[in-house]
Amino acid sequence: MSTLLYDLHSHSTASDGTLSPPELVARAARSGVHVLALTDHDTTAGLEEAEAAAAPFGLEVVRGVEVSVTWGGRTVHILGLNVGRDCAALEDGLARLREQREGRAQRIARLLGEAGIPGAYEGARALARGSILSRTHFAHFLVAQGRAESVRDVFKKYLVKGKPGHVAGEWAGLAEGVGWIRAAGGQAVIAHPARYGLTAAKLGRLVAEFQEAGGQGIEVVSGSHAPEEIDRMATVARRHGLLASSGSDFHGPENPWIELGALPRLPRDLRPVWADWGGRAA
């Protein structure tokens, strides 16, 4: 296996990360990352900045995106790696998802107002440095308001099902989202699969539909995967013949338990998603 250090899942201020694309690239380089994928939620807006910033460090930026899809009544995230520039199918689809995000943000703010927390939309918008307004921005606003001690606490108290600020996402279909990625020449990868709480049977159905749509990979190593979850997802990759990916899902230094490049190695028997990329990223 290559000795290069890959981190194929990260976020910037173009979506809900807290570092600008150049800041993210510089931090990745300091962390020893050789190949970094910028995979912001439902946008490719930060990619040109990241690519320009990477040259002085000798770091390679993989053009990526994290597409929000709805499957089985829940939100699932699909990474697109090595997506091309100016693909109308992908960019039009992402624009639609951003419109849906804006509608969700307005509904979240209205519900929080009804729960006695006014000004949530304006407060969250003030924290967003890009065009996307996410639940994470609302979480930072609520922490700043003293409503919770951490972003994690906010999600538990306000933003998950059954809590006052919960609004279900309405995203692309699985085949639709994978289709956008394929239209852009990219590889589709299921992001942090252990986070969805799926039984083995449901995960098997997700993978089957994903592969039928043209999906190729699964994130075996993730910043949110415990060691036993890595072992489980490695087994899924072997059983279904999926390429294996590795990414921190880094959002910013305020989450010190997740750092760029601080990842276990992929199991040696798995075929990494970058195996056939060619050039430095191979």
Backbone torsions as a table, in degrees:
resi	resn	phi	psi	omega
1	MET	NA	147.8	-177.8
2	SER	-60.2	148.3	176.1
3	THR	-88.2	-3.2	176.3
4	LEU	-66.9	147.4	178.8
5	LEU	-97.9	118.0	-179.3
6	TYR	-104.9	138.0	167.9
7	ASP	-135.1	106.2	-169.1
8	LEU	-108.5	31.9	177.2
9	HIS	-159.6	107.7	180.0
10	SER	-154.4	161.9	-174.9
11	HIS	-132.6	149.4	178.6
12	SER	-126.9	-174.6	178.2
13	THR	-67.6	-7.6	173.6
14	ALA	-65.1	-22.8	171.7
15	SER	-128.9	-108.7	-174.7
16	ASP	-114.3	18.5	171.3
17	GLY	-80.9	167.2	-177.9
18	THR	-110.3	-0.7	173.7
19	LEU	-109.0	140.9	174.3
20	SER	-65.2	161.5	177.2
21	PRO	-52.7	-45.1	176.9
22	PRO	-64.1	-38.5	177.5
23	GLU	-64.4	-39.8	178.5
24	LEU	-62.6	-46.2	179.9
25	VAL	-61.3	-44.4	-179.8
26	ALA	-62.6	-40.9	179.3
27	ARG	-66.6	-39.9	177.8
28	ALA	-61.2	-43.3	179.3
29	ALA	-62.5	-43.5	177.8
30	ARG	-63.5	-27.3	-179.4
31	SER	-85.3	-0.3	177.0
32	GLY	88.2	11.2	178.5
33	VAL	-73.9	134.6	176.7
34	HIS	-98.1	-34.7	-177.0
35	VAL	-131.7	116.7	-175.4
36	LEU	-120.1	129.1	171.3
37	ALA	-99.5	124.8	170.9
38	LEU	-90.5	117.0	-172.2
39	THR	-129.0	66.6	-179.2
40	ASP	-69.6	154.5	-178.0
41	HIS	-67.8	116.8	168.1
42	ASP	57.1	28.8	176.5
43	THR	-156.9	148.3	172.3
44	THR	-110.9	16.8	-169.5
45	ALA	-62.7	-28.0	-175.2
46	GLY	-92.7	0.0	-169.6
47	LEU	-68.7	-41.6	-178.6
48	GLU	-64.2	-42.1	176.8
49	GLU	-60.4	-43.4	-179.1
50	ALA	-64.3	-43.2	179.8
51	GLU	-62.6	-42.8	179.9
52	ALA	-64.7	-38.4	-177.7
53	ALA	-72.9	-22.3	-173.1
54	ALA	-77.6	-27.4	-172.6
55	ALA	-54.2	-47.5	-178.2
56	PRO	-63.8	-21.0	-178.0
57	PHE	-92.0	-9.8	-174.3
58	GLY	69.2	21.5	-179.6
59	LEU	-97.2	140.7	178.9
60	GLU	-97.2	128.5	176.1
61	VAL	-99.7	125.4	174.0
62	VAL	-91.3	128.0	179.7
63	ARG	-73.2	117.1	-175.9
64	GLY	-138.0	176.9	177.8
65	VAL	-161.3	153.2	173.8
66	GLU	-116.1	110.7	-173.7
67	VAL	-93.3	131.5	177.8
68	SER	-86.2	124.7	176.7
69	VAL	-128.7	159.3	174.0
70	THR	-109.1	127.1	178.3
71	TRP	-143.5	129.8	177.8
72	GLY	59.4	31.2	178.4
73	GLY	77.6	12.4	179.7
74	ARG	-135.5	162.6	177.4
75	THR	-84.6	129.9	175.7
76	VAL	-125.5	142.8	-179.6
77	HIS	-107.8	133.5	179.6
78	ILE	-118.7	121.6	176.2
79	LEU	-80.5	139.1	168.8
80	GLY	-110.8	119.4	-178.2
81	LEU	-111.0	139.0	-178.1
82	ASN	60.8	44.0	175.8
83	VAL	-77.0	145.5	-178.5
84	GLY	-78.9	172.1	179.6
85	ARG	-85.0	145.4	168.2
86	ASP	55.9	39.8	174.5
87	CYS	-84.7	116.2	-174.4
88	ALA	-61.6	-40.9	-178.3
89	ALA	-60.8	-45.6	-179.9
90	LEU	-69.0	-49.5	-174.7
91	GLU	-66.7	-37.2	177.0
92	ASP	-66.7	-39.8	177.7
93	GLY	-64.6	-43.4	179.0
94	LEU	-64.4	-37.9	177.6
95	ALA	-60.3	-40.2	178.0
96	ARG	-63.4	-41.3	179.0
97	LEU	-65.3	-36.2	178.4
98	ARG	-66.7	-35.7	175.2
99	GLU	-63.7	-40.5	178.6
100	GLN	-66.5	-36.1	176.6
101	ARG	-62.6	-41.0	-180.0
102	GLU	-64.4	-42.3	177.0
103	GLY	-62.1	-40.6	177.6
104	ARG	-63.8	-41.3	-179.6
105	ALA	-60.1	-41.7	179.7
106	GLN	-65.9	-37.2	177.8
107	ARG	-69.1	-39.3	176.6
108	ILE	-59.7	-46.4	-179.0
109	ALA	-61.3	-41.2	179.3
110	ARG	-63.3	-42.9	179.4
111	LEU	-65.9	-41.4	177.8
112	LEU	-64.0	-38.4	176.0
113	GLY	-61.1	-41.1	178.1
114	GLU	-66.5	-23.5	177.7
115	ALA	-89.5	7.4	176.5
116	GLY	92.7	20.0	179.2
117	ILE	-122.1	89.8	-178.4
118	PRO	-78.3	161.9	172.5
119	GLY	73.1	17.8	-175.3
120	ALA	-68.1	-39.0	-178.5
121	TYR	-64.6	-48.3	-179.2
122	GLU	-63.5	-40.0	-179.4
123	GLY	-66.8	-42.4	178.8
124	ALA	-68.7	-41.0	-180.0
125	ARG	-61.4	-36.3	179.0
126	ALA	-64.5	-23.6	-178.8
127	LEU	-90.8	-12.1	-177.6
128	ALA	-87.8	119.5	-179.7
129	ARG	-91.4	-10.9	175.0
130	GLY	-114.0	-168.5	-176.6
131	SER	-80.9	-20.0	-175.3
132	ILE	-85.4	133.4	175.3
133	LEU	-112.1	112.9	-173.5
134	SER	-112.4	172.7	175.6
135	ARG	-62.1	-29.7	178.8
136	THR	-63.1	-37.3	177.5
137	HIS	-64.7	-40.6	175.2
138	PHE	-62.7	-38.7	-179.9
139	ALA	-62.7	-44.1	178.6
140	HIS	-63.8	-38.3	176.8
141	PHE	-61.2	-45.1	-177.6
142	LEU	-68.1	-34.2	174.4
143	VAL	-64.3	-44.7	179.4
144	ALA	-62.5	-28.5	178.7
145	GLN	-82.7	-1.1	-179.4
146	GLY	77.4	17.0	-179.2
147	ARG	-81.3	-16.5	178.9
148	ALA	-159.7	162.6	-177.1
149	GLU	-86.1	-23.4	-176.6
150	SER	-151.3	166.3	177.0
151	VAL	-60.0	-41.3	178.2
152	ARG	-58.8	-42.8	179.2
153	ASP	-63.2	-38.2	179.2
154	VAL	-60.4	-46.6	-179.2
155	PHE	-59.7	-42.5	-178.6
156	LYS	-66.4	-36.3	-173.6
157	LYS	-90.2	-26.0	-170.0
158	TYR	-128.8	-32.1	-161.7
159	LEU	-113.5	-3.2	177.8
160	VAL	-97.4	168.9	-175.7
161	LYS	-53.1	131.8	179.5
162	GLY	92.1	-3.8	-179.6
163	LYS	-106.5	162.7	-167.9
164	PRO	-64.0	-24.3	-178.5
165	GLY	-106.0	16.2	-176.9
166	HIS	-78.9	129.3	171.9
167	VAL	-134.5	121.8	-179.5
168	ALA	-66.8	140.9	177.5
169	GLY	-77.8	147.5	175.6
170	GLU	-122.8	100.9	-167.6
171	TRP	-116.6	-164.8	177.2
172	ALA	-72.6	157.8	168.5
173	GLY	-70.7	157.6	-177.8
174	LEU	-58.6	-51.3	-179.0
175	ALA	-63.5	-34.5	179.2
176	GLU	-64.6	-49.5	-179.0
177	GLY	-62.6	-44.0	176.9
178	VAL	-62.5	-37.6	178.6
179	GLY	-61.6	-39.3	177.3
180	TRP	-61.0	-44.3	-179.0
181	ILE	-63.1	-44.5	179.9
182	ARG	-65.5	-37.2	177.8
183	ALA	-61.6	-30.3	178.9
184	ALA	-87.6	7.8	177.5
185	GLY	78.6	14.5	-176.0
186	GLY	-97.0	171.6	173.8
187	GLN	-101.7	133.0	179.2
188	ALA	-94.4	134.6	-175.9
189	VAL	-134.8	131.4	175.2
190	ILE	-71.7	121.4	-178.2
191	ALA	-82.6	144.3	175.1
192	HIS	26.2	63.5	-172.9
193	PRO	-62.5	-25.4	-179.0
194	ALA	-69.8	-17.6	-177.0
195	ARG	-74.6	-13.2	-173.7
196	TYR	-85.7	-7.4	177.6
197	GLY	64.6	33.1	-177.2
198	LEU	-85.8	141.7	170.2
199	THR	-67.2	167.1	179.1
200	ALA	-59.6	-38.6	-179.2
201	ALA	-67.2	-44.1	-179.5
202	LYS	-68.1	-38.7	177.2
203	LEU	-63.5	-38.5	177.0
204	GLY	-61.7	-39.0	178.2
205	ARG	-68.4	-40.2	176.9
206	LEU	-59.5	-47.2	-178.4
207	VAL	-63.2	-41.5	-179.1
208	ALA	-62.1	-45.8	178.9
209	GLU	-67.1	-37.0	178.2
210	PHE	-62.4	-46.4	179.9
211	GLN	-68.3	-36.9	177.8
212	GLU	-61.2	-32.8	179.0
213	ALA	-79.4	-9.7	-179.6
214	GLY	109.3	7.2	177.2
215	GLY	-68.8	148.1	-171.8
216	GLN	-122.9	-24.4	-169.2
217	GLY	-135.4	168.6	176.9
218	ILE	-140.5	140.2	179.4
219	GLU	-79.4	96.7	179.9
220	VAL	-74.0	-48.7	178.9
221	VAL	-101.0	121.9	179.4
222	SER	-137.9	152.2	176.2
223	GLY	-61.3	-19.9	179.4
224	SER	-101.4	4.9	179.8
225	HIS	-95.3	127.2	171.2
226	ALA	-73.4	162.8	-178.5
227	PRO	-53.5	-41.1	-179.6
228	GLU	-68.6	-28.3	177.0
229	GLU	-73.5	-35.6	174.1
230	ILE	-60.6	-44.5	178.8
231	ASP	-61.4	-40.9	-179.2
232	ARG	-65.5	-44.2	-178.3
233	MET	-72.0	-27.9	173.5
234	ALA	-64.8	-39.2	176.9
235	THR	-63.9	-41.3	177.5
236	VAL	-61.4	-43.9	179.4
237	ALA	-60.5	-43.3	179.5
238	ARG	-64.7	-45.9	-174.5
239	ARG	-63.0	-37.7	-173.7
240	HIS	-102.9	0.7	179.7
241	GLY	68.2	35.1	-179.5
242	LEU	-89.0	146.5	169.0
243	LEU	-69.5	148.8	-176.0
244	ALA	-105.2	134.8	178.3
245	SER	-120.5	165.5	-176.0
246	SER	-142.8	123.9	-179.4
247	GLY	-157.4	145.0	-175.9
248	SER	-77.2	-28.0	-169.1
249	ASP	60.9	40.7	-179.2
250	PHE	-68.1	132.1	177.1
251	HIS	-115.8	-21.0	-179.8
252	GLY	162.4	162.7	-176.4
253	PRO	-69.1	-11.6	178.1
254	GLU	-71.9	-8.3	174.3
255	ASN	-112.0	78.8	-170.2
256	PRO	-67.9	-13.5	178.9
257	TRP	-77.7	-9.1	175.7
258	ILE	-125.5	117.6	-179.1
259	GLU	-127.1	148.5	178.2
260	LEU	-57.3	128.9	175.1
261	GLY	77.2	-8.1	-177.8
262	ALA	-84.6	73.5	-171.0
263	LEU	-133.3	144.8	171.5
264	PRO	-66.1	158.6	176.6
265	ARG	-71.0	149.4	170.3
266	LEU	-64.4	145.3	172.1
267	PRO	-53.9	138.2	-169.6
268	ARG	-66.0	-23.4	-177.1
269	ASP	-82.7	-9.1	-179.5
270	LEU	-84.4	148.6	176.4
271	ARG	-90.5	116.9	-177.6
272	PRO	-70.3	151.7	-177.7
273	VAL	-62.0	-24.6	-177.9
274	TRP	-89.0	3.7	-172.0
275	ALA	-57.6	-35.2	-175.7
276	ASP	-109.8	18.7	-176.6
277	TRP	-72.3	-31.1	-177.7
278	GLY	80.8	160.0	178.1
279	GLY	69.1	-154.2	-175.2
280	ARG	-63.5	-31.5	-175.1
281	ALA	-81.0	3.3	-179.3
282	ALA	-83.8	NA	NA
